[in-house]
């Protein structure tokens, strides 16, 4: 279940930024709690739009605990 839906920008804005920049430079987004890199994911199928940590962080309350 997605825990993080906002990261100072909306998912939609984050996806627009990634699309516009493509492979130019480092345009990572950071978790507002642990400051580790997160990736924006658009809604699709039965999943709502959300940010997901690049690597799970068990110490962060916004990270997936799987």
KOLGU-4560 file (N, C-alpha, C; in nm, 3 decimals, padded with zeros to 5 digits):
<recs>
<n_xx: 00.084 n_yy: -00.118 n_zz: 00.000 ca_xx: 00.000 ca_yy: 00.000 ca_zz: 00.000 c_xx: 00.088 c_yy: 00.125 c_zz: 00.000 mol: A seq: 1 type: UNK>
<n_xx: 00.068 n_yy: 00.217 n_zz: -00.093 ca_xx: 00.149 ca_yy: 00.338 ca_zz: -00.099 c_xx: 00.135 c_yy: 00.422 c_zz: 00.027 mol: A seq: 2 type: UNK>
<n_xx: 00.247 n_yy: 00.460 n_zz: 00.085 ca_xx: 00.246 ca_yy: 00.541 ca_zz: 00.206 c_xx: 00.276 c_yy: 00.687 c_zz: 00.176 mol: A seq: 3 type: UNK>
<n_xx: 00.354 n_yy: 00.713 n_zz: 00.072 ca_xx: 00.400 ca_yy: 00.848 ca_zz: 00.044 c_xx: 00.338 c_yy: 00.899 c_zz: -00.086 mol: A seq: 4 type: UNK>
<n_xx: 00.253 n_yy: 01.000 n_zz: -00.076 ca_xx: 00.190 ca_yy: 01.055 ca_zz: -00.195 c_xx: 00.233 c_yy: 01.198 c_zz: -00.223 mol: A seq: 5 type: UNK>
<n_xx: 00.310 n_yy: 01.257 n_zz: -00.133 ca_xx: 00.361 ca_yy: 01.392 ca_zz: -00.152 c_xx: 00.506 c_yy: 01.400 c_zz: -00.109 mol: A seq: 6 type: UNK>
<n_xx: 00.585 n_yy: 01.469 n_zz: -00.186 ca_xx: 00.727 ca_yy: 01.482 ca_zz: -00.158 c_xx: 00.766 c_yy: 01.626 c_zz: -00.194 mol: A seq: 7 type: UNK>
<n_xx: 00.696 n_yy: 01.722 n_zz: -00.139 ca_xx: 00.708 ca_yy: 01.864 ca_zz: -00.169 c_xx: 00.656 c_yy: 01.899 c_zz: -00.308 mol: A seq: 8 type: UNK>
<n_xx: 00.640 n_yy: 01.800 n_zz: -00.394 ca_xx: 00.575 ca_yy: 01.817 ca_zz: -00.523 c_xx: 00.474 c_yy: 01.704 c_zz: -00.538 mol: A seq: 9 type: UNK>
<n_xx: 00.376 n_yy: 01.722 n_zz: -00.622 ca_xx: 00.280 ca_yy: 01.614 ca_zz: -00.645 c_xx: 00.342 c_yy: 01.509 c_zz: -00.736 mol: A seq: 10 type: UNK>
<n_xx: 00.284 n_yy: 01.392 n_zz: -00.737 ca_xx: 00.328 ca_yy: 01.285 ca_zz: -00.826 c_xx: 00.325 c_yy: 01.333 c_zz: -00.971 mol: A seq: 11 type: UNK>
<n_xx: 00.216 n_yy: 01.400 n_zz: -01.007 ca_xx: 00.201 ca_yy: 01.447 ca_zz: -01.144 c_xx: 00.314 c_yy: 01.543 c_zz: -01.183 mol: A seq: 12 type: UNK>
<n_xx: 00.346 n_yy: 01.637 n_zz: -01.093 ca_xx: 00.453 ca_yy: 01.733 ca_zz: -01.121 c_xx: 00.587 c_yy: 01.662 c_zz: -01.127 mol: A seq: 13 type: UNK>
<n_xx: 00.612 n_yy: 01.567 n_zz: -01.038 ca_xx: 00.737 ca_yy: 01.491 ca_zz: -01.040 c_xx: 00.753 c_yy: 01.415 c_zz: -01.170 mol: A seq: 14 type: UNK>
<n_xx: 00.645 n_yy: 01.352 n_zz: -01.217 ca_xx: 00.652 ca_yy: 01.279 ca_zz: -01.344 c_xx: 00.676 c_yy: 01.374 c_zz: -01.461 mol: A seq: 15 type: UNK>
<n_xx: 00.617 n_yy: 01.493 n_zz: -01.457 ca_xx: 00.641 ca_yy: 01.593 ca_zz: -01.562 c_xx: 00.788 c_yy: 01.636 c_zz: -01.562 mol: A seq: 16 type: UNK>
<n_xx: 00.845 n_yy: 01.657 n_zz: -01.445 ca_xx: 00.986 ca_yy: 01.695 ca_zz: -01.434 c_xx: 01.075 c_yy: 01.586 c_zz: -01.492 mol: A seq: 17 type: UNK>
<n_xx: 01.049 n_yy: 01.461 n_zz: -01.453 ca_xx: 01.130 ca_yy: 01.350 ca_zz: -01.505 c_xx: 01.119 c_yy: 01.339 c_zz: -01.656 mol: A seq: 18 type: UNK>
<n_xx: 00.998 n_yy: 01.354 n_zz: -01.708 ca_xx: 00.977 ca_yy: 01.344 ca_zz: -01.853 c_xx: 01.050 c_yy: 01.457 c_zz: -01.926 mol: A seq: 19 type: UNK>
<n_xx: 01.043 n_yy: 01.578 n_zz: -01.873 ca_xx: 01.106 ca_yy: 01.694 ca_zz: -01.937 c_xx: 01.259 c_yy: 01.683 c_zz: -01.933 mol: A seq: 20 type: UNK>
<n_xx: 01.314 n_yy: 01.634 n_zz: -01.823 ca_xx: 01.459 ca_yy: 01.628 ca_zz: -01.809 c_xx: 01.521 c_yy: 01.503 c_zz: -01.871 mol: A seq: 21 type: UNK>
<n_xx: 01.444 n_yy: 01.397 n_zz: -01.878 ca_xx: 01.496 ca_yy: 01.272 ca_zz: -01.934 c_xx: 01.621 c_yy: 01.228 c_zz: -01.862 mol: A seq: 22 type: UNK>
<n_xx: 01.727 n_yy: 01.204 n_zz: -01.936 ca_xx: 01.853 ca_yy: 01.157 ca_zz: -01.879 c_xx: 01.949 c_yy: 01.270 c_zz: -01.845 mol: A seq: 23 type: UNK>
<n_xx: 01.902 n_yy: 01.394 n_zz: -01.852 ca_xx: 01.990 ca_yy: 01.508 ca_zz: -01.826 c_xx: 02.004 c_yy: 01.529 c_zz: -01.676 mol: A seq: 24 type: UNK>
<n_xx: 02.123 n_yy: 01.513 n_zz: -01.624 ca_xx: 02.151 ca_yy: 01.545 ca_zz: -01.483 c_xx: 02.084 c_yy: 01.453 c_zz: -01.384 mol: A seq: 25 type: UNK>
<n_xx: 02.109 n_yy: 01.483 n_zz: -01.258 ca_xx: 02.054 ca_yy: 01.405 ca_zz: -01.149 c_xx: 01.933 c_yy: 01.478 c_zz: -01.095 mol: A seq: 26 type: UNK>
<n_xx: 01.815 n_yy: 01.427 n_zz: -01.117 ca_xx: 01.692 ca_yy: 01.493 ca_zz: -01.072 c_xx: 01.613 c_yy: 01.399 c_zz: -00.981 mol: A seq: 27 type: UNK>
<n_xx: 01.682 n_yy: 01.349 n_zz: -00.880 ca_xx: 01.616 ca_yy: 01.260 ca_zz: -00.784 c_xx: 01.528 c_yy: 01.340 c_zz: -00.690 mol: A seq: 28 type: UNK>
<n_xx: 01.430 n_yy: 01.272 n_zz: -00.638 ca_xx: 01.343 ca_yy: 01.328 ca_zz: -00.537 c_xx: 01.378 c_yy: 01.261 c_zz: -00.405 mol: A seq: 29 type: UNK>
<n_xx: 01.367 n_yy: 01.335 n_zz: -00.296 ca_xx: 01.406 ca_yy: 01.282 ca_zz: -00.166 c_xx: 01.285 c_yy: 01.269 c_zz: -00.074 mol: A seq: 30 type: UNK>
<n_xx: 01.287 n_yy: 01.166 n_zz: 00.008 ca_xx: 01.183 ca_yy: 01.144 ca_zz: 00.107 c_xx: 01.186 c_yy: 01.259 c_zz: 00.208 mol: A seq: 31 type: UNK>
<n_xx: 01.070 n_yy: 01.316 n_zz: 00.240 ca_xx: 01.068 ca_yy: 01.427 ca_zz: 00.334 c_xx: 01.107 c_yy: 01.386 c_zz: 00.477 mol: A seq: 32 type: UNK>
<n_xx: 01.101 n_yy: 01.257 n_zz: 00.506 ca_xx: 01.135 ca_yy: 01.211 ca_zz: 00.642 c_xx: 01.282 c_yy: 01.171 c_zz: 00.654 mol: A seq: 33 type: UNK>
<n_xx: 01.326 n_yy: 01.076 n_zz: 00.572 ca_xx: 01.462 ca_yy: 01.023 ca_zz: 00.587 c_xx: 01.563 c_yy: 01.082 c_zz: 00.489 mol: A seq: 34 type: UNK>
<n_xx: 01.515 n_yy: 01.161 n_zz: 00.392 ca_xx: 01.600 ca_yy: 01.226 ca_zz: 00.292 c_xx: 01.671 c_yy: 01.129 c_zz: 00.198 mol: A seq: 35 type: UNK>
<n_xx: 01.621 n_yy: 01.006 n_zz: 00.189 ca_xx: 01.676 ca_yy: 00.908 ca_zz: 00.094 c_xx: 01.601 c_yy: 00.923 c_zz: -00.038 mol: A seq: 36 type: UNK>
<n_xx: 01.665 n_yy: 00.883 n_zz: -00.152 ca_xx: 01.602 ca_yy: 00.897 ca_zz: -00.284 c_xx: 01.472 c_yy: 00.817 c_zz: -00.296 mol: A seq: 37 type: UNK>
<n_xx: 01.373 n_yy: 00.878 n_zz: -00.362 ca_xx: 01.245 ca_yy: 00.814 ca_zz: -00.392 c_xx: 01.214 c_yy: 00.832 c_zz: -00.540 mol: A seq: 38 type: UNK>
<n_xx: 01.129 n_yy: 00.745 n_zz: -00.592 ca_xx: 01.091 ca_yy: 00.746 ca_zz: -00.733 c_xx: 00.940 c_yy: 00.770 c_zz: -00.742 mol: A seq: 39 type: UNK>
<n_xx: 00.896 n_yy: 00.864 n_zz: -00.829 ca_xx: 00.752 ca_yy: 00.883 ca_zz: -00.845 c_xx: 00.694 c_yy: 00.775 c_zz: -00.935 mol: A seq: 40 type: UNK>
<n_xx: 00.576 n_yy: 00.726 n_zz: -00.900 ca_xx: 00.505 ca_yy: 00.626 ca_zz: -00.979 c_xx: 00.365 c_yy: 00.679 c_zz: -01.009 mol: A seq: 41 type: UNK>
<n_xx: 00.325 n_yy: 00.673 n_zz: -01.134 ca_xx: 00.190 ca_yy: 00.715 ca_zz: -01.174 c_xx: 00.089 c_yy: 00.610 c_zz: -01.133 mol: A seq: 42 type: UNK>
<n_xx: -00.035 n_yy: 00.650 n_zz: -01.124 ca_xx: -00.143 ca_yy: 00.555 ca_zz: -01.094 c_xx: -00.160 c_yy: 00.462 c_zz: -01.213 mol: A seq: 43 type: UNK>
<n_xx: -00.196 n_yy: 00.340 n_zz: -01.185 ca_xx: -00.220 ca_yy: 00.243 ca_zz: -01.291 c_xx: -00.268 c_yy: 00.112 c_zz: -01.233 mol: A seq: 44 type: UNK>
<n_xx: -00.353 n_yy: 00.044 n_zz: -01.304 ca_xx: -00.408 ca_yy: -00.082 ca_zz: -01.254 c_xx: -00.483 c_yy: -00.056 c_zz: -01.125 mol: A seq: 45 type: UNK>
<n_xx: -00.448 n_yy: -00.125 n_zz: -01.019 ca_xx: -00.513 ca_yy: -00.103 ca_zz: -00.890 c_xx: -00.424 c_yy: -00.024 c_zz: -00.794 mol: A seq: 46 type: UNK>
<n_xx: -00.318 n_yy: 00.038 n_zz: -00.845 ca_xx: -00.222 ca_yy: 00.113 ca_zz: -00.764 c_xx: -00.244 c_yy: 00.263 c_zz: -00.779 mol: A seq: 47 type: UNK>
<n_xx: -00.249 n_yy: 00.334 n_zz: -00.668 ca_xx: -00.260 ca_yy: 00.479 ca_zz: -00.675 c_xx: -00.122 c_yy: 00.541 c_zz: -00.698 mol: A seq: 48 type: UNK>
<n_xx: -00.119 n_yy: 00.665 n_zz: -00.743 ca_xx: 00.008 ca_yy: 00.734 ca_zz: -00.764 c_xx: 00.078 c_yy: 00.750 c_zz: -00.629 mol: A seq: 49 type: UNK>
<n_xx: 00.211 n_yy: 00.730 n_zz: -00.630 ca_xx: 00.286 ca_yy: 00.739 ca_zz: -00.506 c_xx: 00.435 c_yy: 00.753 c_zz: -00.533 mol: A seq: 50 type: UNK>
<n_xx: 00.509 n_yy: 00.789 n_zz: -00.430 ca_xx: 00.655 ca_yy: 00.787 ca_zz: -00.434 c_xx: 00.699 c_yy: 00.660 c_zz: -00.362 mol: A seq: 51 type: UNK>
<n_xx: 00.808 n_yy: 00.600 n_zz: -00.410 ca_xx: 00.860 ca_yy: 00.478 ca_zz: -00.348 c_xx: 01.010 c_yy: 00.494 c_zz: -00.329 mol: A seq: 52 type: UNK>
<n_xx: 01.062 n_yy: 00.451 n_zz: -00.216 ca_xx: 01.205 ca_yy: 00.460 ca_zz: -00.191 c_xx: 01.282 c_yy: 00.377 c_zz: -00.294 mol: A seq: 53 type: UNK>
<n_xx: 01.398 n_yy: 00.428 n_zz: -00.339 ca_xx: 01.486 ca_yy: 00.350 ca_zz: -00.427 c_xx: 01.522 c_yy: 00.218 c_zz: -00.358 mol: A seq: 54 type: UNK>
<n_xx: 01.558 n_yy: 00.228 n_zz: -00.230 ca_xx: 01.588 ca_yy: 00.111 ca_zz: -00.148 c_xx: 01.505 c_yy: 00.122 c_zz: -00.021 mol: A seq: 55 type: UNK>
<n_xx: 01.442 n_yy: 00.014 n_zz: 00.017 ca_xx: 01.360 ca_yy: 00.017 ca_zz: 00.139 c_xx: 01.443 c_yy: 00.065 c_zz: 00.257 mol: A seq: 56 type: UNK>
<n_xx: 01.380 n_yy: 00.144 n_zz: 00.342 ca_xx: 01.446 ca_yy: 00.197 ca_zz: 00.460 c_xx: 01.359 c_yy: 00.161 c_zz: 00.581 mol: A seq: 57 type: UNK>
<n_xx: 01.391 n_yy: 00.053 n_zz: 00.651 ca_xx: 01.308 ca_yy: 00.010 ca_zz: 00.762 c_xx: 01.297 c_yy: 00.114 c_zz: 00.874 mol: A seq: 58 type: UNK>
<n_xx: 01.391 n_yy: 00.207 n_zz: 00.881 ca_xx: 01.389 ca_yy: 00.311 ca_zz: 00.985 c_xx: 01.293 c_yy: 00.425 c_zz: 00.950 mol: A seq: 59 type: UNK>
<n_xx: 01.246 n_yy: 00.432 n_zz: 00.825 ca_xx: 01.157 ca_yy: 00.540 ca_zz: 00.781 c_xx: 01.012 c_yy: 00.494 c_zz: 00.787 mol: A seq: 60 type: UNK>
<n_xx: 00.927 n_yy: 00.576 n_zz: 00.849 ca_xx: 00.785 ca_yy: 00.537 ca_zz: 00.859 c_xx: 00.712 c_yy: 00.547 c_zz: 00.725 mol: A seq: 61 type: UNK>
<n_xx: 00.773 n_yy: 00.612 n_zz: 00.626 ca_xx: 00.710 ca_yy: 00.625 ca_zz: 00.495 c_xx: 00.758 c_yy: 00.519 c_zz: 00.396 mol: A seq: 62 type: UNK>
<n_xx: 00.848 n_yy: 00.432 n_zz: 00.438 ca_xx: 00.901 ca_yy: 00.327 ca_zz: 00.351 c_xx: 00.815 c_yy: 00.202 c_zz: 00.363 mol: A seq: 63 type: UNK>
<n_xx: 00.799 n_yy: 00.131 n_zz: 00.252 ca_xx: 00.724 ca_yy: 00.005 ca_zz: 00.250 c_xx: 00.796 c_yy: -00.095 c_zz: 00.341 mol: A seq: 64 type: UNK>
<n_xx: 00.724 n_yy: -00.160 n_zz: 00.428 ca_xx: 00.786 ca_yy: -00.251 ca_zz: 00.525 c_xx: 00.797 c_yy: -00.395 c_zz: 00.478 mol: A seq: 65 type: UNK>
<n_xx: 00.757 n_yy: -00.426 n_zz: 00.356 ca_xx: 00.760 ca_yy: -00.565 ca_zz: 00.307 c_xx: 00.890 c_yy: -00.632 c_zz: 00.333 mol: A seq: 66 type: UNK>
</recs>
